Amino acid sequence: MSEIKHNSKLHEEMVTWRHHIHKHPELSFKEEMTSDYIASVLESNNIEMHRGMAVTGIVATIHGTKKGKAIGLRADMDALPIQERNDFSHKSVHEGKMHACGHDGHSTMLLGAAVYLKKNNNFAGTVHFIFQPAEEGGGGGRVMVEEGIFEKFPCEAVYGMHNWPGLAEGQFAVHDTAVMAANETLKITIKGKGGHAAMPDQCVDPIMIGAQVISALQSVVSRSVAPLDSAVISITMVDAGFVSNVIPNEMNLTGSLRYFKSEVGEEVKEKIKNIAQGISQSMGATATFSSIPNYPATVNTPKHAQLCAQAAEKVVGKENVLRNEKPSMGSEDFSFLLNASEGAYIWIGNGLVPEDSPEGGCMLHNTQYDFNDEILPTGSSYWVELVRSLLK
């Protein structure tokens, strides 16, 4: 049963907050206006806060009426470098920037829970509300951990939530372990011998070699990764050449690697290196391979996942809490927080996505995506119920 009712005064306030944040999107580590706005709502409700972690981050704190343990609840604040194509009144006013992943809604749901719990703090312990910058590739979660968030604000566990288009409004999904994949950037440089396009016999063509490398990499996952494990290799950028009649000296390939188990990631990277170097060497070229870790896998602590599921069931009913759906090969920097603390990360349904994807019904990172205001009370109520169930 939702603590925060639909069409209540708090729901109406949350819609106003969400629309304001959506209208003024800011990119990683530059969320100054967003941070100021969230701080102003916290301050107007007399909620204690600490500002400046990871540049623009906020940690707000509410104490219960009795002493007890402390937990952390986290929401992200940043937007994406995408040009919004919506026409509603709260569309982005910042050219080339858009809340296309719902972080405006995430911050609003956490803010709503904080406002509610400040007035209804009949729990035993402390809640730290973490408004984190730079999830979209900036690694704000990593920076917060490096700056000592759990030393400054000790938490027995930390919890996160992400909206999920394709999951029905009024539903949650909770995974016992793996939720989101690790993410690394792959770089391969193939060096051959350039020359005249009309005289390929006098050259070592890196483009032809690179094409064979790309093709061969498609066999790595299907033939080197156990069928019950998961990995994805995607070559997404190809850079070679500068004019039509010259075979270049080198070709650069850039891509993405996703996996859940670190040992799988290491095995796949070794295969990629061997394939790139082997094919190149056999054709008279050389190849170098490197990978840049971005985000580790987001993996729940099973006991905390169970606690989250139980709290969600009290809000929407057991039949609306899906357990152990397929994890996503997308990545999430909440993983840094989970690597530093026990906890769990769940999905809240943003609504089904019809084939024609009408306004508000798009997938994440789409130019016409919008967070569903109808789930604001559901998400905030989940946070409230989680606090009450954990801090008894």
N, C-alpha and C positions, 0 to 999 in steps of 0.2 A: 504494500500500500504506500503510495507516494506521500512523503511528508510535505512536499511543496506541490500544491495543487495547480492544475492547468487553469489558466485565466485568472489566477490569483494576482494580488498586487505585486508580489515578488516575481512572478512569471513575467508580468508586464515590464517590470524594471529590467529583468534579464534580457528581454527582447531589445530594449533601448540600449543597454550596454553592448550587446552583441552587434547590433546594427552600427553603432558608433565605431567599434573596433574594426568591423568589416570595411567600413567606409574609409578608414585611414590605415591601410596595411603598411607594414614596415618590414624590411628584410633583416636577416640575421645580425645580431649585435647592434642593430640600429633602431631598436624598438622603443625609442625615447618617449614619443607621444603615447604609445600603447602603455608603457610602464607608468607614465604620469597619470594616465586615465584610471588604470586599475588602482594605483595608489590613492587617487582622490576618492574612489568608492570605499576603499578600506578605511581611509582616514575619516570619512563622513560617518562611518559606522563604528568608530572608536576601536578599530582592530589594530593591535600592535604589529609593526612590520619592520623588516630590515631590508634596505635597498642596496643595490650596487654589486651583488654577486654576478659574476660573468657579465659585467658591464651594465646590463639593464635588468637583471633578474630581481625578483622580490621574494622574500620569505615572510609570510604573515603567520602569526602565532596566536592561537586561542587556547586558553587553559580551561579545563573543566572545573566543576564545583568540588571535585575531590582529586587528590593526588593519584598518579598512576603512570603508566608507561607513555612514551611518545611515539607517534607515527607521522609519516609524511605523505601528503597527497600532492601530485604534480600535474600541472597543465603547461602546454607550450604556447608561446605568444606570437611567433614570427610568421610572416607571409612568404609568398613565392614570387619570383620575377616573371610573372605572367600577366598579359594584358586581358583584363576582364571583359567579357562579351555579354554581360547581363544588362538589363535596362531598368531594374527596380531602383527605388529611391536611395537605397543604402549601398549602391554599387561603389566600387573603388574610385576615389578622387585622385589617387596617385598613379600617374601614367606608368604602365609597365609593371605594376605591383598588384597582387591580389591574394586574398585569403582563399586559396583554392584547395586547402586541405582541412579546413575546419578548426584551425587553432583559435579563431575568434570564438567559436562555440565552446571549445575546451576551456579557455580562460573564463568564459562567462559562467559555465556550469560550476567551476571551482569557486568562483567569486560568489555565486549564489549560495553555495553551501557554507562558505565562510560567514556571509551575512546572516544566514539562518542560525548557524551554530553559535554565533556571538550572542544572540538573544535567547538561545535554547541550549545552554552549555551544561546540561544535566548529564555529564559523562565524567569518567574518572581518568584523568591524564591530560595530555597535551597533543594538539594537532598543529603541524607545520604545513602551511599551504604554500607550495613551491610553484611560482610563476616563472617558468624557464624560457630564456631566449634561445634562438639559433638552433632549432631542431632540424631545419631543412638544410642539412649539409654543413652547418657550422659547428656542430658538436658542442652545443651549449651545455648539455648534460655532462660531458667530459670535463669541461671547464669548471662547472660547479663542484664536481667531485675533487678536482685538483685544487680548488680554492678552499676545500675543507668544509663543505656543507654539512657533512655528518659529524664533524668535530664541533662545529659551531651550533648545530641544531641536531643533537643526537636523536636518532629514530630507531626503533626496534624493527620497523619494516617500512617500505615505501611502496606506494601504489600509483598506477597511472591508468588512463582511459583514452581511447581514440574512437571517434565516430567512424562508422563503417557503412557506406552506401552498398546496397545489395542485401543487407541484413534489415529485416523488417523493423519499422518503428515500433517501439515497445518490447524489443528483444535485446538480450545481451549474449555475447559469446565469451566463454571462459576456457582457456587452455591450461591443462595441468603443467605443461613444461614449455616446449618451443612455441613461440607466438610469431616472431618476425626473424628474418634471416640476417646473418652477417653480410657485410658489404665491403668489397675491396675494388679499387681501380687497378686495372691491368694495363701495362704499357709494353709493347714489343717494338723494337727498332730493327729493321732488316737493312743491312748495308750491302749493296752490290757494286756494280760498275756502270756508270751512266755513259750515254753516247747518243749517236744519231738514231732517230726512230726508224730510219730506212736501213740501218745496219745492225739489227739486233744480234747478229752472230758475233759481233765484236763487243757485246755488252754482257753484263750479268744483271738481268732485269729484276729489280726488287718488287715490282708490282705483280709480275707473274708469280713470283715466289710467295708474296704475301697473300695472293688469292688462294694458293694451295694451302697455306698455313690456316687461313680462315676456315676453309672447307674441312681440313683435318681436325680442327678444334671441336667441330660438332660431334665428333665421335668420343670425346673424352668422357662426358657424363654418361653416355649410353653404354660405354664399354669399360670404364674404370671406376665408376661409383656404384656401390651396391644398390640393387633395386629398391631396398627399403630406406635408403638414405636419399638426400636431396641436394642438388647443386644446379646452378645455372651459369653458363658462360655466354655473354653477349658482347660481340665486337660492335661498338657503336660509333666509332670515329675512324676514318681512314684519311691519312694525309700523305700525299706523294705527288711529285711533278709540279711543273710551273708553266709549261707550254706544250703544245700538241706534238711538236716534232722532236722532242728530246726525251729519251729514257732517263729518269732521274737516278741519282746515286743511292737514295734510300727511301724507305717507306716506313711510316709510323702508324701503328695500330693501337687504338685505345679501346678499352672495354670494361665490362663490369662482371665481377664474380660474386655469386651469392651462395651461401651454404649455412647449415645449422651447426654441424660438428666441426671443431677446429681441425681434427685429424683428417676429415674429408677435404677441408680447404687446403691443407698442406699437401695432400696427395694430388689434388687437382692442379695446384700451382706447379708442382714438379713435372707433371705430365705436359702442361702448357709449355714450360721451358724446354723440355726435351723435344717436343714436336717442332717448335719454332726453330730451335738450333739445328735439329737433325735435318729438316727439309732444306733449310738455308745452306747448310754445309754441303749437302749432297749436290747442290746446284752452284756451288762456288761462291756463295755469299756467307755473311755472318749475321747472327741475330743476338740481341741482348733482351733480357726479360726482367721486369721488375713489377712489384705490386705494392700498392699503397693502402693500408688498412683504413677504412672509414669508420664503420660502426660494427661492434661485435653483435652476435645474435642476442635477441631478446628472449630470455628463457625464464619462465616463472618458477618460483619455489612452490612445489605442489601443495603444501599445507596452506599457504597464503592464497593460492588459486581457489582452494576449497572454501576458504573464508569469504573470498570475494563472491563466489557463486552463491553462497548462502545469503549474503547481504542482498545480492541482485534478486534472488528468489522472493525475498520479502517485499520488494518493490513491484515486480512485474509478474510474480508467480513462477513456480518451478518449470512449467511447461514452456515458458518464454526465455529460459536461460539455456542456451545451447552449449553443450560440453564437448570440448576437443574437436572443434571444426578444423578443417585443414589450415595449417599455419600459412602465413603469407611470405613470399620471397622478397617482399619489400623490407625496408630496414627502418629502425627507430632508435634514436639516441637515448631513450629511456634505458636502453641496455647498459649504459655506463652506470646509471644509478643502481640497477639490479646487480651489476658486478661488484658494487660496493656495499650493498645491503640486501637482505632478503626482501621479498615482496612479490607483486604480481601486476600484470598489465592486461586489461580486458578491452573488448570492443562493445560499443553501444550502437544499435541499429539506427542508421540515418534515414532508412526507408528503402524500399525496393526500387530498382532502376529499370523502367520500361525500355523496350528496344528503341523507341524514338527519343528517349532521354529528355523529357520536358524540363522546364525551368525548375531548379531545385532538385532534380532527380538524376544528376550526373555523378560519375565516378570521381574519385579524388584526382586533383591536379588537372581537372578539365576547366576550360575557359568559362564554362557556364555553370560550374558547381556553386552551390550555396548550402550552408549549414541549415538543418531543419529546426526551426524555432520551437516546434511542437515537442521536441525531445529534451529541451532545456530543463523542465521540471523533473523529468525522469532521471537524467544524469545527476542533477544536484541532489535529488532524493537518494540516489544510490550512495553518493558520498556521505550524506548524513547517516544513512543506515549502516554503512561500513564503520563509521566512527563509533556509533552507539553500540554496535555488536562487538567491536574490538576493545573499546575502552569502557568496560562495565565496572 
